[in-house]
Amino acid sequence: MKKRTKVLALVLALGMVLTGCGSSSAGGNGSGDGIKDLVTWETSNREMENMVILNTEMANDLNVLGNCVEGLLETDAQGKLIPGLAKEWGTEDGGLTWTFKLREGVKWVDVNGNEKADCTAQDFVTGLEWVMNFHKNGAANTSMPTSLIKGAGEYYEYTKNLPAEEALSMDNTKFLEMVGIETPDDYTVVYHCITNATYFDTVCPSACLYPMSAAFVAEVGVENVLGSSNETIWYNGPYTLTEYIQGNTKTLTKNPTYWDKECSLFDTVTIRIIEDITVGFQLYQNGELDHIDLSEANLRTIWNDENNEYRDQLVEKLPRKYSYQMHFNYDKYNEDGTPDTNYNTAIANEAFRQSIYYGLDLTKYFERTNFINPLKCENNAYTMKGLLYFSDGTEYTAKVKELLGFGESDGKTPVRFDGAKAQELKAKAMEELSAKGVTFPVELDYYIVAGSQNALDTATVLQQIFSECLGDDYIKLNVGTYVSSQTKEVIQPQLHSFVINGWGADYGDPQNFLGQETYGEDTAYYSNNYSNINNATDADLIATYKEFTDLVNKANAITDDMDARYFAYAEAEAYMLQHALSVPTLLDISWQLTHVNDYTRSNAMFGIQNYMYKNWETSVDAYTTEQYDAIAEEFYK
C-alpha cells in the first residue's frame, strides 16, 4: 500500500540510523536492570519558549512537546516510519491522495491524566486549520502543507487578508471548502496533495500535521491558545508535562491512558537545565544525570589518562540529524536601534561572504565537539547528510559536493578551506567595499548565552580562527551575551551578524532544507526569522537570492522523476553555497558517557520524534566502550 520504498531504503542505507530496542546484545551492562526515572539535560540556551506544538519549529520546544502530543506516524530506531495514531496508511494513486486509518480509544487528557475527550479525525482538521490560519498561528509550520496539500497555501493567504477578529472566529467550514483534507468518518483522515508526493507520509512525524482538539480551543479560548502553559494544554502522547520550572527543570510523567500498552516508558523523565556541559559532567559524576556530552577539556583529560575511571566508558555519539550553518543577518541593527550600515553593506558583498566561506580553517572549532576525530564534524552541504539518495545509491550531499568541486579530505585540513583563494577574495572585497565607504575591520557580532564557560571557550576559538585566517585588519569578531532567550534578546531585535544554528528535516525531501532560505516567501523560516533577507536593499544580493529561489522552485515542480528532482535541488544548493548565502559549519558528532543505549532510540533523519522517550533501553551501570562497539557490530551485521 505504501509507495515510498525508495525513501525508506535510502534512510536505511546510510548506516547512521540505528537498530530497534530489545536486542539481547545490548543488555544493560551486566546488571540487566534499566532506569525507571530518567534524568537528562539541556543547556540553558535551549530552554523551552513555547508550549503549543503547532506554533513552534524550534527543537528545544519540540523535543519536549513531541512526548506530550502524538501524530499520525512514529519513527523507530532505524529511522523507519511505523504506526502512531494511524494504524494503517498509504496511497493508491502515486502520492496524490493519502489515507490514514486511525486507531480508536485514544484519549486527550489534562496535565493530571484526567480524560478530556476522544482523539478523532476531526482533531487533525482542527490542527491543520490552526496551522494554516495566519491570525491563529502566524507562519509557523506552514511551509510543508503549503507545498504539499491542495488549497493550503490559498487558505493561508485568504486568512492573512482577513481582519484578525474574523479569522480568529472562523470554524472549519471555509477551510474544508478550500483545503484538500477530508474525514469520511471519525477515524479516517484523507489528504489530497497538489502533485504526486510520494514522500508525504514522511511529513507525518512533523508538527505541522499534529492534531488539536476543538474542545481544547473552546476550553481555553481561541485568543489564549498560544499563551497556554503545561497546566492548560491537552495531551495524547506518552507523557504529560507535570512540572515546568523555567531555567531549572521539566518533568514528564507517564500518561496512564496512553494508547500503546505494549511499549516501554519511564515513570518520569526529568530534564535539567544546566549552564554548560562542564557543569553537566560534574552532575554526572555525582550520579545526578544519566548521560552527558563531554567538553573538549573533559574529553582530553579522560582520553589521555588510561587509568581514568571513565576511560573505558567513552562512547562516540551517533550523528545528530542536524546540519549546522552560519546564517548571516542581512539587515542588522545596533543595540541603540540604528542600522549597522557598515556591516550590512559588507555582508551584501559576495566576495566578502566568499572570503569567510573559503577562508576559515574550522579544525579547532571541530575539536570543541570532537577532538579525537575532528574532521568527522566537517560539514560542506546545507542539507543533512543521509537524508536521501539517488536511485543509483549516490548520497544527496555527495552530489552537492561534487557540483561544488570538493574532493575527499586529506585527513588534515577541511576540504573547503582554501587560504590562498580567501586572500584573493579578501583583497577584492576590501577594494569593492572601500569604494562604498565601508571601514575596516568590519565588526561581526556573535552572541552566546551568558554564564556558559563552554560556550565562551567555543566562541573564543572562533574568534581566534577569524583572526588567524582572515586577519584583524579585515574582520573583528565580537562576542556578546544574552541572558535567557536568544530569540527575544538577539534575533528579534536583529543584533546578530550571524548565528550558528542547526536544521533537521521535517520530511524526506531537500525542499524542507532549501525552502527555509528562499526570498519573498512567508514559509521560509530562516529568511524571515534569522537572515532578514526580505529587508535587504542591495540589488546584487537580492538578484542572487531570487535566482536561488527560482532554482528551488524549479526543483519543487519536478514530481515525476525523483532523480531529476534531487539533482535540481543539488544544483540550487550548490548555487547557494557558491555565492555563500549561508556557510555550512558543523555536523554534531561528539563523545559522551551514558546509561542510555542510543541504538534503541528513534534515529530518523526527519521529523520530531528522536527525543520521544519511548522504548529506550537503559542500564543502571554505565555502558562501556566495548559494549557499545559490540552493539554497533551486531547492528551493522
Secondary structure, DSSP 4 states (H G I P E B T S, - for coil): ----HHHHHHHHHTS-S-PPS--GGG--TTT----SEEEEEEEGGG----S-GGG---HHHHHHHTTTS--SEEE-TTS-EEESSEEEEE-SSTTSEEEEEEPS--EEE-TT--EEEE--HHHHHHHHHHHH-HHHHTTTT-HHHHHHBTTHHHHHHHHHTS-HHHHHT--SHHHHHHSSEEEEETTEEEEEBSS--TTGGGGTTSGGG----HHHHHHH-GGGGGG--TTTS-B-SSEEEEEEETTTEEEEEE-TT-S-TTS-B-SEEEEEEES-HHHHHHHHHTT--SEEE--HHHHHHHHT-TT-TTGGG-EEPPPPSPEEEEEE-SS-B-TTS-B-HHHHHHHT-HHHHHHHHHH---HHHHHHHHSSSGGGGB---SSPTTS-B-TTS-BHHHHHHHHHT-----SSS-SS--HHHHHHHHHHHHHHHHTTT--SSEEEEEEEETT-HHHHHHHHHHHHHHHHHH-TTTEEEEEEEESS-HIIIIITTT--SEEEEEE-BSSSSTHHHHTTS-SS-TT-HHIIIII-GGG---HHHHHHHHHHHHHHHHHHT--S-HHHHHHHHHHHHHHHHHTTSEEEEEE---EEEESEEGGGS---SBSS-TT--BS-EE-SSPPPHHHHHHHHHHHH-
